[in-house]
């Protein structure tokens, strides 16, 4: 019989991968530092990466895998509201990234473009990243 420990979080603490390994790609990008990513920023990074790969490869398609689930909602009250008026409205969804979280996995991407794609993503994100090969 499995007993789940109650927490205030909406997600399980047990069973999370401390070290994530590349499963479906040839190389990937991992975080080295901890930080928070907002969903809107993540969507912009993914779109910019798709445009960059289309510019580099042309008609050839490479696959990009990313498995981030946004589990925190950020709330905000107006500046002129008094104490005790509640939590406020939800303005964004976010995900707290631990060191070692795998952000992207790539397949069918030539080796000559690996470092170029890595520096492109590193400029877009405010986290310290690392290139991981299979």
C-alpha positions as CSV (number, residue, x, y, z in Angstrom):
1,X,0.0,0.0,0.0
2,X,1.4,3.4,-1.1
3,X,0.8,6.3,1.2
4,X,1.0,9.7,-0.4
5,X,2.2,12.5,1.9
6,X,0.0,15.6,1.9
7,X,1.6,18.8,0.8
8,X,0.4,22.3,-0.1
9,X,1.7,21.9,-3.6
10,X,-0.6,20.7,-6.4
11,X,2.1,18.4,-7.8
12,X,3.9,15.4,-6.4
13,X,7.3,15.8,-4.8
14,X,8.1,12.1,-5.0
15,X,8.9,10.5,-8.3
16,X,10.3,13.7,-9.9
17,X,13.5,13.1,-11.8
18,X,16.4,14.8,-10.1
19,X,18.6,14.1,-13.1
20,X,16.9,14.0,-16.4
21,X,18.4,12.1,-19.2
22,X,18.0,12.4,-23.0
23,X,15.3,10.0,-24.1
24,X,14.2,10.8,-27.6
25,X,16.9,13.1,-29.1
26,X,20.6,13.1,-30.0
27,X,21.5,16.1,-27.9
28,X,19.7,18.4,-25.5
29,X,19.9,21.6,-23.4
30,X,19.9,21.4,-19.6
31,X,19.7,24.1,-16.9
32,X,22.7,24.5,-14.5
33,X,21.1,27.2,-12.3
34,X,17.6,27.5,-10.7
35,X,15.1,30.0,-11.9
36,X,11.5,30.6,-12.9
37,X,10.1,30.6,-16.5
38,X,6.8,32.3,-17.4
39,X,4.6,30.5,-20.0
40,X,4.4,33.5,-22.4
41,X,8.3,33.7,-22.4
42,X,8.5,30.0,-23.0
43,X,6.2,30.2,-26.0
44,X,8.2,33.1,-27.5
45,X,11.5,31.1,-27.0
46,X,10.0,28.0,-28.7
47,X,8.7,30.1,-31.7
48,X,12.0,31.9,-32.1
49,X,13.8,28.5,-32.0
50,X,11.6,27.1,-34.7
51,X,12.2,30.2,-36.9
52,X,16.0,29.8,-36.4
53,X,16.0,26.2,-37.3
54,X,13.9,26.9,-40.4
55,X,16.4,29.6,-41.4
56,X,19.4,27.2,-40.8
57,X,18.0,24.0,-42.3
58,X,15.6,25.3,-44.9
59,X,13.2,22.5,-46.0
60,X,14.8,19.8,-43.9
61,X,12.9,19.3,-40.6
62,X,14.5,18.5,-37.3
63,X,12.4,17.5,-34.3
64,X,12.3,19.5,-31.1
65,X,11.1,17.9,-27.9
66,X,10.3,19.8,-24.7
67,X,8.2,18.6,-21.8
68,X,7.6,21.5,-19.4
69,X,4.4,21.6,-17.4
70,X,3.5,24.9,-15.9
71,X,2.3,24.3,-12.4
72,X,2.4,27.7,-10.6
73,X,0.0,30.6,-11.1
74,X,1.3,34.1,-10.4
75,X,-1.2,36.5,-8.9
76,X,-1.1,40.3,-8.4
77,X,-3.1,43.0,-6.6
78,X,-3.3,46.6,-7.8
79,X,-1.0,49.0,-6.1
80,X,-3.7,51.0,-4.4
81,X,-5.5,48.0,-2.7
82,X,-5.4,47.6,1.0
83,X,-4.4,44.7,3.1
84,X,-6.8,41.8,3.5
85,X,-8.6,42.1,0.1
86,X,-7.7,38.7,-1.1
87,X,-5.0,37.2,-3.3
88,X,-5.6,39.1,-6.6
89,X,-6.1,38.0,-10.2
90,X,-3.9,35.4,-11.9
91,X,-1.8,37.2,-14.5
92,X,0.6,34.4,-15.6
93,X,1.5,30.7,-15.3
94,X,5.0,29.7,-14.4
95,X,7.4,26.8,-13.7
96,X,10.2,26.8,-11.3
97,X,13.2,25.0,-12.9
98,X,15.7,23.1,-10.7
99,X,19.3,22.7,-11.8
100,X,19.5,19.7,-14.1
101,X,16.1,20.1,-15.8
102,X,16.1,19.2,-19.4
103,X,14.6,22.0,-21.5
104,X,14.9,20.8,-25.1
105,X,15.9,17.7,-27.0
106,X,16.8,17.7,-30.7
107,X,16.9,15.0,-33.4
108,X,18.0,15.2,-37.0
109,X,20.1,18.4,-36.5
110,X,23.6,18.4,-38.0
111,X,26.5,18.6,-35.6
112,X,27.7,21.9,-37.1
113,X,24.6,23.7,-35.9
114,X,24.6,22.4,-32.3
115,X,26.7,25.2,-30.8
116,X,24.9,27.9,-32.8
117,X,21.5,26.7,-31.5
118,X,22.8,26.5,-28.0
119,X,24.1,30.1,-28.0
120,X,20.8,31.3,-29.5
121,X,18.8,29.7,-26.7
122,X,21.2,30.9,-24.1
123,X,20.7,34.5,-25.2
124,X,17.0,34.2,-24.9
125,X,16.8,32.6,-21.4
126,X,18.1,34.2,-18.2
127,X,19.3,30.8,-16.9
128,X,22.7,29.2,-17.1
129,X,22.5,26.4,-19.6
130,X,24.5,23.4,-20.6
131,X,24.7,21.4,-23.9
132,X,24.2,17.6,-23.2
133,X,25.0,15.0,-25.8
134,X,23.8,11.4,-26.0
